[in-house]
């Protein structure tokens, strides 16, 4: 039986974000460059594994949304779809009535490369961090992320 806090075996080609504090909304980077995965032409189901090492919640209004985006464009120049979203931050602003602030540690959320049950497959994917609220100077969120089985 696997433990939910255990890190899976990591394929570096499937890394979605490397270490680095984020204080403004942006597509995720690996080695300083936008990371876009080519998932191929078949249906893919996986898990985005996130290891949060820092999260600023000072004013109870910070919301950090990790968004799994799909595209038919290898550069995300057109057709950008938000296919899954995982929210972290202050409990006061997390949608659907969270009753406690998010903390550091390991998080996971399921993803796939279709939004209609596999009728339309999107070959390219990336992770985008949407930041809302008042982020203190030097604050934000720091995490690693990668795609796993």
VEXDREN-2710 file (C-alpha; in Angstrom, 1 decimal):
% VEXDREN-2710
k/r/px/py/pz
1/UNK/0.0/0.0/0.0
2/UNK/1.4/3.4/-0.9
3/UNK/1.5/6.2/1.6
4/UNK/-0.2/9.5/0.4
5/UNK/2.8/11.6/1.6
6/UNK/5.4/9.5/-0.3
7/UNK/7.0/11.0/-3.4
8/UNK/6.6/8.8/-6.5
9/UNK/9.4/7.9/-8.8
10/UNK/10.0/11.0/-10.8
11/UNK/10.5/11.2/-14.6
12/UNK/12.4/14.5/-15.1
13/UNK/10.8/14.9/-18.6
14/UNK/7.4/15.2/-16.9
15/UNK/8.5/17.9/-14.5
16/UNK/6.0/20.8/-14.7
17/UNK/7.6/23.3/-12.3
18/UNK/11.0/23.5/-10.6
19/UNK/11.8/25.3/-7.3
20/UNK/11.3/29.0/-7.2
21/UNK/9.0/31.5/-5.4
22/UNK/6.0/32.7/-7.5
23/UNK/4.4/36.0/-6.5
24/UNK/2.5/36.8/-9.7
25/UNK/0.3/34.7/-12.0
26/UNK/2.2/32.9/-14.7
27/UNK/2.8/29.6/-16.6
28/UNK/5.2/27.4/-14.8
29/UNK/8.9/27.1/-15.6
30/UNK/11.5/24.5/-15.6
31/UNK/15.1/25.6/-15.9
32/UNK/13.9/29.2/-16.6
33/UNK/11.8/28.2/-19.7
34/UNK/8.0/27.6/-20.1
35/UNK/7.3/23.9/-19.6
36/UNK/4.9/22.4/-22.1
37/UNK/4.4/18.6/-22.2
38/UNK/3.7/16.8/-25.4
39/UNK/1.3/14.1/-24.3
40/UNK/0.9/12.4/-27.7
41/UNK/-2.3/11.6/-29.5
42/UNK/-4.0/9.1/-27.2
43/UNK/-6.0/9.6/-24.1
44/UNK/-3.8/10.2/-21.0
45/UNK/-4.9/10.0/-17.4
46/UNK/-2.4/11.0/-14.6
47/UNK/-1.8/12.8/-11.4
48/UNK/-0.2/16.2/-10.9
49/UNK/2.0/15.7/-7.8
50/UNK/2.8/19.0/-6.0
51/UNK/5.4/19.4/-3.2
52/UNK/4.7/22.8/-1.5
53/UNK/7.7/24.1/0.4
54/UNK/6.4/27.7/1.2
55/UNK/3.0/29.4/1.1
56/UNK/2.4/32.9/2.3
57/UNK/-0.9/33.5/4.0
58/UNK/-0.5/36.8/5.9
59/UNK/-3.7/38.8/5.1
60/UNK/-6.2/35.9/4.8
61/UNK/-6.9/36.9/1.2
62/UNK/-4.3/34.9/-0.7
63/UNK/-5.5/32.3/-3.2
64/UNK/-3.1/30.2/-5.3
65/UNK/-4.8/28.2/-8.0
66/UNK/-2.8/25.5/-9.8
67/UNK/-4.4/25.1/-13.2
68/UNK/-3.9/22.2/-15.6
69/UNK/-4.2/23.7/-19.1
70/UNK/-4.5/21.9/-22.4
71/UNK/-3.9/23.1/-26.0
72/UNK/-3.7/21.9/-29.5
73/UNK/-0.8/24.3/-30.0
74/UNK/2.7/23.3/-29.1
75/UNK/3.4/26.9/-28.0
76/UNK/0.0/27.6/-26.4
77/UNK/-0.4/30.4/-28.9
78/UNK/-4.1/29.5/-29.4
79/UNK/-6.7/27.2/-27.9
80/UNK/-6.0/27.3/-24.2
81/UNK/-8.4/25.3/-22.0
82/UNK/-8.5/25.1/-18.2
83/UNK/-9.1/21.4/-17.6
84/UNK/-8.5/21.0/-13.8
85/UNK/-7.8/23.3/-10.9
86/UNK/-6.4/22.8/-7.4
87/UNK/-6.8/25.7/-4.9
88/UNK/-4.4/26.5/-2.1
89/UNK/-4.4/29.5/0.3
90/UNK/-6.3/31.2/3.0
91/UNK/-9.4/29.3/4.1
92/UNK/-11.4/32.6/3.8
93/UNK/-11.0/32.7/0.0
94/UNK/-10.7/29.0/-1.0
95/UNK/-13.8/28.2/-3.0
96/UNK/-16.4/25.7/-1.7
97/UNK/-16.0/26.4/2.0
98/UNK/-12.5/25.3/3.1
99/UNK/-12.3/25.4/6.9
100/UNK/-8.5/25.7/7.3
101/UNK/-5.6/27.4/5.6
102/UNK/-3.4/25.4/3.2
103/UNK/-0.1/24.2/4.5
104/UNK/3.2/23.1/3.1
105/UNK/3.5/19.5/2.1
106/UNK/2.5/17.1/-0.6
107/UNK/-0.7/17.6/-2.7
108/UNK/-2.1/15.6/-5.6
109/UNK/-4.8/16.1/-8.1
110/UNK/-6.0/14.0/-11.1
111/UNK/-5.7/15.3/-14.7
112/UNK/-6.3/14.1/-18.2
113/UNK/-5.9/15.5/-21.7
114/UNK/-9.6/15.7/-22.6
115/UNK/-12.5/17.6/-21.2
116/UNK/-15.2/15.6/-22.9
117/UNK/-14.6/12.0/-22.0
118/UNK/-12.0/11.4/-24.7
119/UNK/-13.9/12.6/-27.8
120/UNK/-11.4/15.5/-28.2
121/UNK/-7.8/14.9/-27.2
122/UNK/-5.4/17.8/-26.5
123/UNK/-1.8/16.9/-27.2
124/UNK/-0.1/19.7/-25.2
125/UNK/-0.4/20.5/-21.5
126/UNK/1.1/22.8/-18.9
127/UNK/0.6/24.0/-15.4
128/UNK/-0.4/27.6/-14.7
129/UNK/-0.3/29.4/-11.3
130/UNK/-3.1/31.9/-10.8
131/UNK/-2.4/34.2/-7.8
132/UNK/-5.1/36.3/-6.3
133/UNK/-5.2/38.6/-3.3
134/UNK/-2.6/40.8/-1.6
135/UNK/0.8/39.1/-1.8
136/UNK/3.4/40.5/0.6
137/UNK/6.8/41.7/-0.6
138/UNK/8.9/38.6/-0.7
139/UNK/5.9/36.4/-0.3
140/UNK/4.0/34.0/-2.6
141/UNK/4.2/30.2/-3.1
142/UNK/7.1/27.9/-3.8
143/UNK/6.5/24.4/-5.0
144/UNK/7.8/21.6/-7.3
145/UNK/5.3/19.8/-9.6
146/UNK/5.4/16.9/-12.0
147/UNK/3.1/14.6/-13.8
148/UNK/2.9/11.0/-12.6
149/UNK/0.7/7.9/-13.1
END
